[in-house]
Amino acid sequence: MPDKKPISSVNDFVVRFANVNGSGSASANELFARAILRHGVPVSPRNIFPSNIQGLPTWYEVRVTEAGHLGARGGVDMMVAMNPQTWDKDVAGIEPGGYLFYDSTKPMPSTKFRDDITVIGVPLTAITNSTYTDPRQRQLFKNIIYLGALCALLDMDPKVIEQLIGEQYKGKEKLLSSNVHALHLGRDWALQNLKCPIGLRIKRADKVGDRIFIEGNSAAALGAVYGGATVCAWYPITPSSSVAEAFTSHCKKYRHDPETGKAKYAIVQGEDELASIGIVIGASWNGARAFTATSGPGISLMTEFIGLSYFAEIPAVIMNIQRAGPSTGMPTRTQQCDIIACAYASHGDTKHVLLFPEDPAEAFEFAAASFDLAERLQTTIFLMLDLDIGMNHRLCRPLKWDDAKQYDRGKVMTAEMLEEGRDFGRYLDVDGDGIPYRTYPGTHPTKGSYFTRGTSRDRYARYSEEGPVYADNMQRLVRKFETAQDLVPRPLQANAERPTKYGVIYFGSTSPAMDEAIGLLEARGHQLDRLRIRAFPFHSSVASFLAEHDFVYVVEQNRDSQLRQLIVNENGIDPVRLVPIVHYDGTPITARFIAKAIGDHQDHLKVTPLRKAVS
Amino acid sequence: MTYIAKPKFHHPGLKKNELGYTHRDYEGKISTLCAGCGHDSITASIIEACYELSIEPHRVAKISGIGCSSKTPDYFLGNSHGFNSVHGRMPSVLTGANLANRDLIYLGVSGDGDSASIGFGQFAHSIRRGVNMTYIVENNGVYGLTKGQFSATADRGSKSKKGVTNTDNAIDLVAIALQLGATFVARSFSGDKTQLVPLIAAAIRHKGASFIDVISPCIAFNNHAGSTKSFDYVREHNDAVNRLDVLVGRDPIAVDYAPGMVQVVEQHDGSKVALRKIDADYDPHDRLGAMTFLQKHAAKGQIVTGLLYVDPEAEDLHEHLNTVETPLNTLEADALCPGSAVLDKINASLR
């Protein structure tokens, strides 16, 4: 028995799998997460992997959370240690009273364990070697065998896993039966040789509801399909590649003409990011809905074209799945570190629209909306995801679509309108909102054509380097950006139960950790009003929120508190009132981190918690 | 530079083409390039070719990068949409535009700085993808707008206006285009309108990636002794492989084609390119032969002009991608959106 009482928890713990990249563990680990979901218990899984192909360590963490906290928690209650290389680090990361599950085929010296944890050894290699002769089978089925053992240890219903295997290998009976066999090999061994279940248990619940389990990149790609994107040009880069791959997959299913079999889309893997955004701009200029997906280094390469899109006023959608920078940084680690780079991308005075979805459901909605916004505003729209949302499955509300919805193609002057004698000036602010009309190439034999260029021009698209003409155009672009404030998704505010002088601003993938942190802070006696920013330009309610609070914490996942910089810059407020709370080690921010950072700061300010003041 | 507005008056007696358009309908703004620039001659040839083909001017999208050559789309087809993008990136913008609407005619105009240096990659990839376009490089071997630096097509040993000798090897865009699978490859000289106009016309009619490298002397910075792109040098070293005319299907006139001296190439859309060979051994269907021919003459210091290669069965990018005939930019929600019922099924599959 360990010298620390083993953790006992039902439906609320963290299991982490330590594997070797390329060992085929991913599908077994995901099966584990899905099986818990099928028990009606929410999970929040995360891939933690280095930037290599094979041989180096990879981890998969499953937070089991009946309370529905979908952010990372921090700490590990049970480590499934399948990688000798990372053994010491993995064992060290287990919470006191936690559990270590390992392959006990080869005996380990006692010094390799800890006294305050429960060690569970299963001779996985011995079991697989005695059952299978093929080396690949030995490797793959070892993963299913440890899944079977966990099934017994955590008191999971094996029928649930069998059903999932059945769905996965539908029509492939041989694979189905062999996987089920391996599952029971592990489960039976555990039941016969170990004390099952342990203190960590899965108990059937009804807390998942109708929610779905999907990766942000896939949801964003689906949003592009529903939003009417017909041209996608991209260049592979982690962690965004799966956006284009999912878009390709969705299009193959839903976008072929039933009579001819021909594609109602065009997808080009560009030679680089420059070509990809160039293709997007060319297609959008010609009236198609087009997008690219990339990450920070890709944005760096695209900035010249992004400036053209801004100045020449051409729609474009860029999905930026952020990773840790600068330069190559940590390609497979998450951050929210491209805020400034995207907001002001390119040389000269530029400002771009950014959208910050919090989860896959919003990634779908915002992706679809981004094409309306791009055409409405005739500019680049950045959909700002990050690796944590993009490459991890997340539980979220079902995706919804209104069949009555028509696409907003923005201000497009047609041949009929030109024929009516409407005055067409490509950069003429007809409505006072800063948004001009455009025409598509080929619209009319004699009217409506114009020359698109990155050089300065007058309201009728005639080349001009006259100072007042240039300034007039730049001021109209400012008006257009102001118009955007009311078109983009508004911030969502949630007030504390009691009035407070303190607020917190956050965005994107920080959302679930923030929601959970609020509870931890309340338990510590701190009340905070919350504002979740969903887009840049900032709606006027951001300035109101700042005015209403003495101090506002800005929680984000980058070193330099980039959103805070943007808020200060765009609202002209005293930066002292905005307190940066930053997390940037490449792991997803946790509720524990936020609650500690804000709580400590409040204590440091010698802010008396309201609860104590009342008492 | 000139800011004189071009008069809109059309002489009533101007000759009209099949669609009733005159040459004036294919013109653009007055050129702001140096008087005598070879690029203006190319502009005139484009105007002539479009007039002869009876193209609706507004059905052309003319796209360029940055530089002297890239300014020229402003000077022709004034009723067309033009796009002066960024340096060297014309091919990607054109590719995107083409994907959006396959029904328009795409003219890409570029320069040697644009295509052989900063845009070398984009040039190569647009060619290998088979984008249906006419890609014209106005090649003067020099950076004119920045006053005379060598470009990547400048020959080794040639001298700049300041007397500097180029020690780098030249990139031959025609050789590269042949290697990359361009299905229409030609080279011409801006001063040889007789050759250039039908070449442009044939390139426009060709379905696939058409590439024409046009040697175009820079009157300001590359027309001096020691230059290998000057008027005098090119006239002296021009070795035309053939002469060429375009026969559009609806216009069967064949006045220039003497029996035994003409090779008719039928293109995918039915139009025919008739080649009058000067070199009796030259076969424009032989890609490898074209590459060899080119290299052999290059070794002699000769500039080969004419239609070097054409594949009459060429496919374009849209065929590679199997896209619908309807231009993608006209498709709306009813054709593109799978709808809520499908989304419900997708949701169900994700639980």
Interface residues (C-beta under 8 A of the other chain):
Chain A: L37 V208 D210 R211 I212 F213 I214 L222 V225 Y226 G228 T230 V231 A233 Y254 R255 D257 T260 G261 K262 A263 K264 Y265 A266 I267 V268 G270 E271 D272 L274 A275 S276 I277 G278 I279 V280 I281 G282 A283 S284 W285 N286 G287 A288 A290 E304 F305 L308 P398 L399 K400 W401 D402 D403 K405 Q406 Y407 T439 Y440 P441 G442 T443 H444 P445 T446 S449 Y450 F451 T452 R453 G454 T455 Y463
Chain B: E56 P57 H58 R59 A61 I63 I66 P73 D74 G78 N79 S80 H81 G82 F83 N84 S85 V86 R89 P91 S92 V93 L94 T95 G96 A97 N98 L99 A100 N101 D103 L104 G121 Q122 A124 H125 R129 H318 L321 N322 T323 V324 E325 L328 N329 T330 L331 E332 A333 A335 L336 C337 P338 G339 S340 V342 L343 D344 I346 N347 L350 R351
